[in-house]
Amino acid sequence: MSKKQVLYGPDDTPPIPVTLLAGAQHVLTLFGATTLVPLILGPAMGMDAGQVARFIGCVYFSMGIATLIQTSRAFGSGLPIVQGSSFSFIPPIMTVIGAYSALGPDGVMQYIGGGLIVGGILLALLGHSGLVGVVRKVVTPVVIGPTIMAIGFSLASTAVGSASQFWPISLLEVVLIIVFSLIVKRKAVNMFAVIAAIAIVYLICVAASELGWVGAGHPIYVDFQNVAAAPVWRLDVFMPWGAPKFSFLAVSALLAGFFAAMIESIGDYHSCSYVSGLDDPSGATIGGGIRAEGLGCLLGGLFGSVGTTSYTENIGLIGLTRMASRNVVRTGAVILICMSMFGKLGALIATMPAPVIGGAYLALFGTIGALGIQVLTRADLGSQRNIMIVGLSFLMALGLPGWVGQDSVKEALTSSEYGEILSTLGSMVWAILKTPMAVAGLCAALCDSIIPGTDAERGVVSDAQSASAREKN
């Protein structure tokens, strides 16, 4: 198989100026998506602007540490892979927020931290044990597709809720994203389409606020008071929200996020190996990568952050620039850690109005859902078997969590009358069934395993077949 030609391989180190610039470019590439996750979850759990700013710093710090672990051959895959905050964890964390919202943001973050620690340990052990290869054989495109679709499309109400606060700004941002990513034929513009669109509409909001076109209380009003009040440096990196708390409900909900992130990352290891001029990743490399993601999530729980996953956007950047040096990626990680320590940066980002974030939601969440459809094309979509499985799984993912979320159903599943053990198990079941992607994945996996189907029908191909197809492309 012919290998991808690169300017700098994983073991190479470019000159220092090139390394610094290329590392900064990795930070710019991950900046938008990594920042959006705390901007979604912070307001959802009732954080004020100052708390959101601190949350953003926590996320930057833990993602930088997770990237250093992933690029290490001793603890991770050793591939030049950037770790960032994962959209896969948004639906399950929303479940945790719904269950513990009465405790306030600090209380919710403590339970999220506990779930990340337990799930991270389990994921690290799974990667270290070498059992990931077994998981790969069970999880087919027929299972992965509906799961990813549920991640994006289940967040539709969140996207519309933010965007509808002031449609003109949100829709302008969507138009700009489309123009920058699809209409303008310049790769430099395409790479930063989302962050460029956000910056433009944010500056419009700032101008409208400073010129008096909108006043305090308007959805697009930008208030810089919290930036002035924010500390210059943020040093509370360890357990900033308090000691993590553990519950079966939080752990059960977050396991769905771990499952989806793991499946996505396995594909990313193959993609990253190819664009880096390497052979297909071995079982040890994949296991090391999953172990690193587990360790990253564990530390994320201690550093007051969210779950981590490999970033496909940055793998695309390697393919575009042909710079596959892991030291470049490590430089980006160090820059991210330094940014996390600058308290006023997080405070500035936290001033972004809800409609600005909503515009990004509209574009990104739909794209995530569509990626699930793209995964399904690897299977035989002309098969009535697959159509039935996908349709049933996706319908259940959209409908069942809403029914399970009713007070009467929750009480029926978690009633203390059953005894402590059964009540705990009921809480775990409730958390899983309340999470759309968990419902989609479990339903699809069960049906795909029970209903007879050929490997070609299910979209299962060997590594050799995959490599052959990729070589032709």
Secondary structure, DSSP 8 states (H G I E B T S, - for coil): ------SB-TT----HHHHHHHHHHHHHHHHHHHHHHHHHHHHHTT--HHHHHHHHHHHHHHHHHHHHHHT-TTTS--S---EEE-GGGHHHHHHHHHHHGGGHHHHHHHHHHHHHHHHHHHHHHHHHHTTHHHHHHH--HHHHHHHHHHHHHTTHHHHHHHHTTSHHHHHHHHHHHHIIIIIS--HHHHHTHHHHHHHHHHHHHHHHHHTTSS-TTSTT----HHHHHS-SB----SSTT-S----HHHHHHHHHHHHHHHHHHHHHHHHHHHHTT-----HHHHHHHHHHHHHHHHHHHHTT---EEE-HHHHHHHHHH-B--HHHHHHHHHHHHHHHHBHHHHHHHTT--HHHHHHHHHHHHHHHHHHHHHHHTTS-TT-HHHHHHHHHHHHHHHHHHHHHTSHHHHHHHH-GGG-HHHHHHHHHHHHHHTSHHHHHHHHHHHHHHHS---HHHHT---HHHHHHHHHH-
